[in-house]
Amino acid sequence: MASIINSISFKNFFNYYGDFEENRYNLEEGINIIIADNGAGKSKFFNAFLWLFYDQILDSDTKQKINIKNAGVKIISDKAKNETAVGDYITCGVCVEYTSGTRYKYQIIKSFTATRLDENITDESSWQFVMNELEVNRTELVLHKYKPVYDENEKKQIIDKLIMPAFRQYSFLQGEEVDDIIDFSKKESIERAVENLTDIKKYEQVHKLLEEFKEKAFRDVQKQLKTNNAQNERFDNAVKEKEKIEQQLAQEKLKLEQYNETLVNAEAEKNKLDKRYANAEKRKELDDQLKPLRKKLRDKKDEFETFLDRINNRFFDGNFAWIALGFENEVNKFNELNDDFLDERYRRKTLKEVEKNPNDFFTVMPIGSPDAASIDKMIKQEHCYVCNREAKRGTPAHNYLIKMNERQKSEEVGEPFVKNDLKNFFGDLQINAQPFYTKSDSIKDSIIKTKEKEVELQDSIERLKKRIKSLEDDRNTIMIAGHDAEQSARDIINDYNGAVRRISDAENKINDIIVPKINKLKRDLKTINEEVKSLNKSNNIPDGYNDNYEVLSDLEEAAGKAKDKVFDGMINLLEEHANIHFKNLIKNNDLSGGILKFEKNLNGSINFNYLDSKGNSVYGSSEGFQRMKKFSVVMAIISANNAEYNYPLLADAPISAFGEGFTEGFFEAIGDVFPQSIVLVKELYKREDEMKINELGKRLLKDARVKTMYVNHVPENAEQIELVTTQTKLK
């Protein structure tokens, strides 16, 4: 019967502040989803299982697994530490309850106690840690009353029953560790998977023993021949030829190993880069798009800055005269006031001059004196019509007429007639302001056009920013497996293509030169062995020695073939199951027609490729696609087992590189393989939503296969010592 985790709870464990009852997650058979944003307790939740099975946690600072004894100060809730007085102690622990079968339920508690020694809460030396004894309890399902288990071996057996050690690597997944579960470029990785599914280890042991027995039987035959001189020379020559062929075969096998090592290393590099290659190509494509856009944005920003600088000038530039906006009436007022000023000025000046020289301004005219027009006429005709006599030019009479006509003398610089004469100031002001107030009618239109230009430039900049941000967001979603800072996309593409070339070169060397030569040497060796057997029969050697050697040779060959048959049969079975799961995983995506293909290398490693509908290998698929391939094999290892898989899947961020289609396929597929799944994800979280989940999360909430769904919360902008993870159970 399957092991089903019924609950997990925490006590002052990282951000899970408080007692076990306050931090309890009830779980069921089927799919259980815990949704949390960054920092809301996903990895901390998963660390509880690391503690349970391995006495370790994953240090978020170093990304390394460390022993629980060296991590006490990091594990305890900062809020709990801060609230603990010097001299007092706190307890930190995890508690897991699970059922196995229909009779028993188990409870496992791991904890430690920490006593505070001084005011510092983050220093390891400020606390004294004591690991508490592992607590394991058991109850019959009908009684619901736990009783302690005291035997240490039995405690270990109960923990192992939850997930057997041999299968933990397939049930215990954290982020990118999915990629490392199966390394197809390493023979031992494949063998380990096959060993977990078959009794191939027994075949290997039998084959090794038979090889040793065969060699001993051959040495026994040689000893018997040396006691018989008949045909010894022929036999010795045959043995020497056999040894020569074996040496050549050994040399060629050594070459094969060397080229296989080259092939394995190239395959390993290719596999390592496989999940980054497509991303690198996409990154390069996006970088190529971003480069001209960023330049265009810089140019547009420079244009906008220049435009803003010129706006200030338009206030005082006579071509725009913006400063005159709203002063139209003031110009009329100025003109009126200026006219009044001039009138008053002339009045005062005239009075001043009259006071000084009244005779220069006033001539007493006789009654009936002519007007100015008559005087002008008299001056021109040189005749005075008042007294009817000549007034020739130059005579006193003519001069007198001119004096009468020029009643206002030309202005002369003299003593100021007012304290502050502002005539020139106002005149200059009027002249200088003329370019501004003459533009009054066009200023508004000029400002509107300038504003339109500003909006146009801002819109252009915003469009470029949005386009760049969209491309940068796309770029950031395809981080090259954490190596973005170490390698450029171009370097990855070059390295990947180099690895593919080395694979091709090594395969050609192996398949076209070394393997044919080895096969020829094996045929030659088989021929010489037949000759040795024939010589054995022609000598007076007891039948038992020859029969023993021949039987053991046949058995050794049969055992080798049986071992290879079991291995190849399981690889074929894994391929069949992997394709079933892979199709389920990708059914919500646009991929179609392709299959996963396992091809055995001479060194026992496996080429694991995705072939398109035409049988061509597809290289450089996305990181999520590569992880999906690996996960389909993990599920194949489980489903290919003849016995039902009885252990839960515990997964932290297994879909971090998946798109929505892959994510949906993942949740649909795991229910067909694992009796229970506990999946911690960020990808379904949506801060702006009232339920804090996105549309896919809401669809999964309605899915009958999903039995429980929790959303973790942490207070926004809280200090570390106030950081507490709480939960909302949606289902």
URCOR-V894296 format. One record per residue. N is the residue number from 1. RES is the residue in one letter. NEAR is the number of other ideal C-beta (glycine too) atoms within 12 Angstrom. Layout:
n=N res=RES near=NEAR
n=N res=RES near=NEAR
This chain:
n=1 res=M near=19
n=2 res=A near=27
n=3 res=S near=36
n=4 res=I near=36
n=5 res=I near=43
n=6 res=N near=33
n=7 res=S near=29
n=8 res=I near=43
n=9 res=S near=32
n=10 res=F near=45
n=11 res=K near=33
n=12 res=N near=37
n=13 res=F near=48
n=14 res=F near=44
n=15 res=N near=39
n=16 res=Y near=42
n=17 res=Y near=35
n=18 res=G near=27
n=19 res=D near=21
n=20 res=F near=28
n=21 res=E near=14
n=22 res=E near=20
n=23 res=N near=35
n=24 res=R near=24
n=25 res=Y near=38
n=26 res=N near=23
n=27 res=L near=37
n=28 res=E near=26
n=29 res=E near=26
n=30 res=G near=30
n=31 res=I near=35
n=32 res=N near=41
n=33 res=I near=48
n=34 res=I near=45
n=35 res=I near=43
n=36 res=A near=39
n=37 res=D near=27
n=38 res=N near=20
n=39 res=G near=24
n=40 res=A near=34
n=41 res=G near=38
n=42 res=K near=43
n=43 res=S near=34
n=44 res=K near=41
n=45 res=F near=44
n=46 res=F near=39
n=47 res=N near=39
n=48 res=A near=45
n=49 res=F near=39
n=50 res=L near=32
n=51 res=W near=39
n=52 res=L near=41
n=53 res=F near=32
n=54 res=Y near=23
n=55 res=D near=24
n=56 res=Q near=25
n=57 res=I near=39
n=58 res=L near=34
n=59 res=D near=22
n=60 res=S near=25
n=61 res=D near=11
n=62 res=T near=12
n=63 res=K near=15
n=64 res=Q near=14
n=65 res=K near=23
n=66 res=I near=24
n=67 res=N near=21
n=68 res=I near=34
n=69 res=K near=20
n=70 res=N near=20
n=71 res=A near=32
n=72 res=G near=37
n=73 res=V near=32
n=74 res=K near=33
n=75 res=I near=45
n=76 res=I near=42
n=77 res=S near=37
n=78 res=D near=29
n=79 res=K near=27
n=80 res=A near=37
n=81 res=K near=37
n=82 res=N near=26
n=83 res=E near=20
n=84 res=T near=29
n=85 res=A near=16
n=86 res=V near=18
n=87 res=G near=13
n=88 res=D near=18
n=89 res=Y near=24
n=90 res=I near=36
n=91 res=T near=32
n=92 res=C near=46
n=93 res=G near=40
n=94 res=V near=43
n=95 res=C near=36
n=96 res=V near=41
n=97 res=E near=34
n=98 res=Y near=41
n=99 res=T near=33
n=100 res=S near=31
n=101 res=G near=17
n=102 res=T near=12
n=103 res=R near=14
n=104 res=Y near=29
n=105 res=K near=32
n=106 res=Y near=38
n=107 res=Q near=36
n=108 res=I near=40
n=109 res=I near=34
n=110 res=K near=38
n=111 res=S near=34
n=112 res=F near=35
n=113 res=T near=23
n=114 res=A near=34
n=115 res=T near=22
n=116 res=R near=29
n=117 res=L near=22
n=118 res=D near=18
n=119 res=E near=15
n=120 res=N near=15
n=121 res=I near=28
n=122 res=T near=19
n=123 res=D near=15
n=124 res=E near=21
n=125 res=S near=14
n=126 res=S near=22
n=127 res=W near=33
n=128 res=Q near=21
n=129 res=F near=29
n=130 res=V near=17
n=131 res=M near=24
n=132 res=N near=20
n=133 res=E near=17
n=134 res=L near=30
n=135 res=E near=29
n=136 res=V near=35
n=137 res=N near=26
n=138 res=R near=31
n=139 res=T near=22
n=140 res=E near=17
n=141 res=L near=21
n=142 res=V near=10
n=143 res=L near=12
n=144 res=H near=16
n=145 res=K near=13
n=146 res=Y near=21
n=147 res=K near=17
n=148 res=P near=20
n=149 res=V near=26
n=150 res=Y near=15
n=151 res=D near=13
n=152 res=E near=13
n=153 res=N near=12
n=154 res=E near=19
n=155 res=K near=26
n=156 res=K near=18
n=157 res=Q near=19
n=158 res=I near=33
n=159 res=I near=33
n=160 res=D near=23
n=161 res=K near=32
n=162 res=L near=38
n=163 res=I near=37
n=164 res=M near=25
n=165 res=P near=19
n=166 res=A near=19
n=167 res=F near=32
n=168 res=R near=26
n=169 res=Q near=29
n=170 res=Y near=38
n=171 res=S near=40
n=172 res=F near=36
n=173 res=L near=38
n=174 res=Q near=34
n=175 res=G near=30
n=176 res=E near=29
n=177 res=E near=29
n=178 res=V near=37
n=179 res=D near=33
n=180 res=D near=24
n=181 res=I near=36
n=182 res=I near=40
n=183 res=D near=27
n=184 res=F near=42
n=185 res=S near=33
n=186 res=K near=27
n=187 res=K near=28
n=188 res=E near=18
n=189 res=S near=28
n=190 res=I near=37
n=191 res=E near=29
n=192 res=R near=25
n=193 res=A near=39
n=194 res=V near=36
n=195 res=E near=26
n=196 res=N near=32
n=197 res=L near=31
n=198 res=T near=30
n=199 res=D near=18
n=200 res=I near=29
n=201 res=K near=19
n=202 res=K near=16
n=203 res=Y near=27
n=204 res=E near=24
n=205 res=Q near=16
n=206 res=V near=24
n=207 res=H near=28
n=208 res=K near=18
n=209 res=L near=18
n=210 res=L near=29
n=211 res=E near=22
n=212 res=E near=18
n=213 res=F near=23
n=214 res=K near=28
n=215 res=E near=19
n=216 res=K near=20
n=217 res=A near=30
n=218 res=F near=30
n=219 res=R near=19
n=220 res=D near=24
n=221 res=V near=35
n=222 res=Q near=28
n=223 res=K near=16
n=224 res=Q near=26
n=225 res=L near=33
n=226 res=K near=17
n=227 res=T near=16
n=228 res=N near=20
n=229 res=N near=13
n=230 res=A near=17
n=231 res=Q near=22
n=232 res=N near=21
n=233 res=E near=13
n=234 res=R near=21
n=235 res=F near=30
n=236 res=D near=18
n=237 res=N near=17
n=238 res=A near=30
n=239 res=V near=27
n=240 res=K near=17
n=241 res=E near=23
n=242 res=K near=28
n=243 res=E near=20
n=244 res=K near=18
n=245 res=I near=28
n=246 res=E near=25
n=247 res=Q near=16
n=248 res=Q near=23
n=249 res=L near=26
n=250 res=A near=18
n=251 res=Q near=18
n=252 res=E near=29
n=253 res=K near=25
n=254 res=L near=16
n=255 res=K near=24
n=256 res=L near=32
n=257 res=E near=23
n=258 res=Q near=19
n=259 res=Y near=31
n=260 res=N near=31
n=261 res=E near=24
n=262 res=T near=29
n=263 res=L near=36
n=264 res=V near=36
n=265 res=N near=23
n=266 res=A near=33
n=267 res=E near=35
n=268 res=A near=26
n=269 res=E near=26
n=270 res=K near=36
n=271 res=N near=36
n=272 res=K near=29
n=273 res=L near=38
n=274 res=D near=42
n=275 res=K near=35
n=276 res=R near=44
n=277 res=Y near=40
n=278 res=A near=30
n=279 res=N near=39
n=280 res=A near=37
n=281 res=E near=28
n=282 res=K near=30
n=283 res=R near=36
n=284 res=K near=28
n=285 res=E near=20
n=286 res=L near=28
n=287 res=D near=27
n=288 res=D near=17
n=289 res=Q near=22
n=290 res=L near=27
n=291 res=K near=16
n=292 res=P near=16
n=293 res=L near=26
n=294 res=R near=22
n=295 res=K near=15
n=296 res=K near=21
n=297 res=L near=27
n=298 res=R near=18
n=299 res=D near=18
n=300 res=K near=26
n=301 res=K near=22
n=302 res=D near=16
n=303 res=E near=22
n=304 res=F near=25
n=305 res=E near=17
n=306 res=T near=16
n=307 res=F near=25
n=308 res=L near=18
n=309 res=D near=12
n=310 res=R near=21
n=311 res=I near=23
n=312 res=N near=16
n=313 res=N near=18
n=314 res=R near=29
n=315 res=F near=21
n=316 res=F near=19
n=317 res=D near=20
n=318 res=G near=21
n=319 res=N near=17
n=320 res=F near=27
n=321 res=A near=31
n=322 res=W near=30
n=323 res=I near=23
n=324 res=A near=32
n=325 res=L near=23
n=326 res=G near=16
n=327 res=F near=19
n=328 res=E near=20
n=329 res=N near=13
n=330 res=E near=20
n=331 res=V near=24
n=332 res=N near=14
n=333 res=K near=14
n=334 res=F near=23
n=335 res=N near=20
n=336 res=E near=14
n=337 res=L near=18
n=338 res=N near=25
n=339 res=D near=16
n=340 res=D near=15
n=341 res=F near=25
n=342 res=L near=21
n=343 res=D near=15
n=344 res=E near=19
n=345 res=R near=26
n=346 res=Y near=20
n=347 res=R near=16
n=348 res=R near=21
n=349 res=K near=26
n=350 res=T near=23
n=351 res=L near=16
n=352 res=K near=21
n=353 res=E near=25
n=354 res=V near=19
n=355 res=E near=15
n=356 res=K near=17
n=357 res=N near=14
n=358 res=P near=14
n=359 res=N near=13
n=360 res=D near=18
n=361 res=F near=20
n=362 res=F near=17
n=363 res=T near=19
n=364 res=V near=10
n=365 res=M near=19
n=366 res=P near=11
n=367 res=I near=7
n=368 res=G near=10
n=369 res=S near=20
n=370 res=P near=22
n=371 res=D near=15
n=372 res=A near=17
n=373 res=A near=11
n=374 res=S near=21
n=375 res=I near=28
n=376 res=D near=16
n=377 res=K near=19
n=378 res=M near=31
n=379 res=I near=28
n=380 res=K near=17
n=381 res=Q near=17
n=382 res=E near=20
n=383 res=H near=23
n=384 res=C near=27
n=385 res=Y near=22
n=386 res=V near=22
n=387 res=C near=16
n=388 res=N near=10
n=389 res=R near=16
n=390 res=E near=18
n=391 res=A near=28
n=392 res=K near=17
n=393 res=R near=17
n=394 res=G near=13
n=395 res=T near=17
n=396 res=P near=15
n=397 res=A near=24
n=398 res=H near=24
n=399 res=N near=18
n=400 res=Y near=22
n=401 res=L near=36
n=402 res=I near=22
n=403 res=K near=22
n=404 res=M near=28
n=405 res=N near=24
n=406 res=E near=18
n=407 res=R near=19
n=408 res=Q near=18
n=409 res=K near=18
n=410 res=S near=10
n=411 res=E near=15
n=412 res=E near=12
n=413 res=V near=8
n=414 res=G near=13
n=415 res=E near=13
n=416 res=P near=14
n=417 res=F near=24
n=418 res=V near=17
n=419 res=K near=8
n=420 res=N near=13
n=421 res=D near=22
n=422 res=L near=19
n=423 res=K near=23
n=424 res=N near=15
n=425 res=F near=15
n=426 res=F near=22
n=427 res=G near=18
n=428 res=D near=13
n=429 res=L near=21
n=430 res=Q near=24
n=431 res=I near=15
n=432 res=N near=18
n=433 res=A near=25
n=434 res=Q near=19
n=435 res=P near=20
n=436 res=F near=32
n=437 res=Y near=29
n=438 res=T near=19
n=439 res=K near=29
n=440 res=S near=26
n=441 res=D near=15
n=442 res=S near=22
n=443 res=I near=29
n=444 res=K near=19
n=445 res=D near=16
n=446 res=S near=24
n=447 res=I near=23
n=448 res=I near=15
n=449 res=K near=18
n=450 res=T near=25
n=451 res=K near=18
n=452 res=E near=15
n=453 res=K near=22
n=454 res=E near=22
n=455 res=V near=16
n=456 res=E near=18
n=457 res=L near=27
n=458 res=Q near=20
n=459 res=D near=16
n=460 res=S near=23
n=461 res=I near=26
n=462 res=E near=18
n=463 res=R near=18
n=464 res=L near=29
n=465 res=K near=23
n=466 res=K near=16
n=467 res=R near=23
n=468 res=I near=28
n=469 res=K near=19
n=470 res=S near=18
n=471 res=L near=27
n=472 res=E near=23
n=473 res=D near=16
n=474 res=D near=21
n=475 res=R near=25
n=476 res=N near=17
n=477 res=T near=24
n=478 res=I near=33
n=479 res=M near=29
n=480 res=I near=39
n=481 res=A near=33
n=482 res=G near=19
n=483 res=H near=23
n=484 res=D near=22
n=485 res=A near=10
n=486 res=E near=14
n=487 res=Q near=25
n=488 res=S near=18
n=489 res=A near=32
n=490 res=R near=19
n=491 res=D near=22
n=492 res=I near=36
n=493 res=I near=28
n=494 res=N near=20
n=495 res=D near=28
n=496 res=Y near=34
n=497 res=N near=23
n=498 res=G near=20
n=499 res=A near=32
n=500 res=V near=27
n=501 res=R near=18
n=502 res=R near=25
n=503 res=I near=37
n=504 res=S near=23
n=505 res=D near=19
n=506 res=A near=34
n=507 res=E near=28
n=508 res=N near=18
n=509 res=K near=25
n=510 res=I near=32
n=511 res=N near=23
n=512 res=D near=14
n=513 res=I near=19
n=514 res=I near=31
n=515 res=V near=25
n=516 res=P near=17
n=517 res=K near=23
n=518 res=I near=29
n=519 res=N near=20
n=520 res=K near=18
n=521 res=L near=28
n=522 res=K near=22
n=523 res=R near=16
n=524 res=D near=23
n=525 res=L near=28
n=526 res=K near=20
n=527 res=T near=18
n=528 res=I near=28
n=529 res=N near=29
n=530 res=E near=18
n=531 res=E near=24
n=532 res=V near=36
n=533 res=K near=28
n=534 res=S near=18
n=535 res=L near=31
n=536 res=N near=36
n=537 res=K near=22
n=538 res=S near=19
n=539 res=N near=27
n=540 res=N near=18
n=541 res=I near=30
n=542 res=P near=19
n=543 res=D near=16
n=544 res=G near=15
n=545 res=Y near=28
n=546 res=N near=28
n=547 res=D near=19
n=548 res=N near=25
n=549 res=Y near=34
n=550 res=E near=25
n=551 res=V near=19
n=552 res=L near=29
n=553 res=S near=30
n=554 res=D near=20
n=555 res=L near=23
n=556 res=E near=27
n=557 res=E near=21
n=558 res=A near=19
n=559 res=A near=28
n=560 res=G near=22
n=561 res=K near=19
n=562 res=A near=23
n=563 res=K near=31
n=564 res=D near=22
n=565 res=K near=18
n=566 res=V near=27
n=567 res=F near=33
n=568 res=D near=23
n=569 res=G near=22
n=570 res=M near=35
n=571 res=I near=39
n=572 res=N near=22
n=573 res=L near=26
n=574 res=L near=39
n=575 res=E near=34
n=576 res=E near=23
n=577 res=H near=33
n=578 res=A near=41
n=579 res=N near=29
n=580 res=I near=25
n=581 res=H near=36
n=582 res=F near=40
n=583 res=K near=28
n=584 res=N near=29
n=585 res=L near=41
n=586 res=I near=37
n=587 res=K near=20
n=588 res=N near=24
n=589 res=N near=25
n=590 res=D near=12
n=591 res=L near=27
n=592 res=S near=13
n=593 res=G near=15
n=594 res=G near=26
n=595 res=I near=28
n=596 res=L near=41
n=597 res=K near=27
n=598 res=F near=34
n=599 res=E near=24
n=600 res=K near=25
n=601 res=N near=32
n=602 res=L near=29
n=603 res=N near=31
n=604 res=G near=30
n=605 res=S near=32
n=606 res=I near=37
n=607 res=N near=34
n=608 res=F near=39
n=609 res=N near=30
n=610 res=Y near=35
n=611 res=L near=24
n=612 res=D near=18
n=613 res=S near=12
n=614 res=K near=10
n=615 res=G near=13
n=616 res=N near=14
n=617 res=S near=23
n=618 res=V near=25
n=619 res=Y near=30
n=620 res=G near=33
n=621 res=S near=37
n=622 res=S near=35
n=623 res=E near=41
n=624 res=G near=39
n=625 res=F near=38
n=626 res=Q near=40
n=627 res=R near=41
n=628 res=M near=42
n=629 res=K near=44
n=630 res=K near=40
n=631 res=F near=43
n=632 res=S near=43
n=633 res=V near=42
n=634 res=V near=42
n=635 res=M near=43
n=636 res=A near=41
n=637 res=I near=37
n=638 res=I near=38
n=639 res=S near=29
n=640 res=A near=32
n=641 res=N near=27
n=642 res=N near=14
n=643 res=A near=16
n=644 res=E near=14
n=645 res=Y near=33
n=646 res=N near=27
n=647 res=Y near=36
n=648 res=P near=42
n=649 res=L near=46
n=650 res=L near=42
n=651 res=A near=40
n=652 res=D near=33
n=653 res=A near=33
n=654 res=P near=44
n=655 res=I near=40
n=656 res=S near=34
n=657 res=A near=35
n=658 res=F near=37
n=659 res=G near=28
n=660 res=E near=22
n=661 res=G near=23
n=662 res=F near=37
n=663 res=T near=37
n=664 res=E near=30
n=665 res=G near=32
n=666 res=F near=49
n=667 res=F near=40
n=668 res=E near=29
n=669 res=A near=39
n=670 res=I near=43
n=671 res=G near=28
n=672 res=D near=27
n=673 res=V near=38
n=674 res=F near=42
n=675 res=P near=33
n=676 res=Q near=36
n=677 res=S near=43
n=678 res=I near=46
n=679 res=V near=46
n=680 res=L near=42
n=681 res=V near=42
n=682 res=K near=33
n=683 res=E near=34
n=684 res=L near=41
n=685 res=Y near=32
n=686 res=K near=19
n=687 res=R near=20
n=688 res=E near=10
n=689 res=D near=19
n=690 res=E near=11
n=691 res=M near=24
n=692 res=K near=28
n=693 res=I near=34
n=694 res=N near=25
n=695 res=E near=17
n=696 res=L near=33
n=697 res=G near=34
n=698 res=K near=23
n=699 res=R near=22
n=700 res=L near=38
n=701 res=L near=29
n=702 res=K near=15
n=703 res=D near=22
n=704 res=A near=13
n=705 res=R near=29
n=706 res=V near=37
n=707 res=K near=29
n=708 res=T near=33
n=709 res=M near=41
n=710 res=Y near=41
n=711 res=V near=38
n=712 res=N near=40
n=713 res=H near=26
n=714 res=V near=31
n=715 res=P near=19
n=716 res=E near=12
n=717 res=N near=9
n=718 res=A near=19
n=719 res=E near=13
n=720 res=Q near=21
n=721 res=I near=20
n=722 res=E near=19
n=723 res=L near=28
n=724 res=V near=33
n=725 res=T near=37
n=726 res=T near=26
n=727 res=Q near=32
n=728 res=T near=22
n=729 res=K near=23
n=730 res=L near=26
n=731 res=K near=28
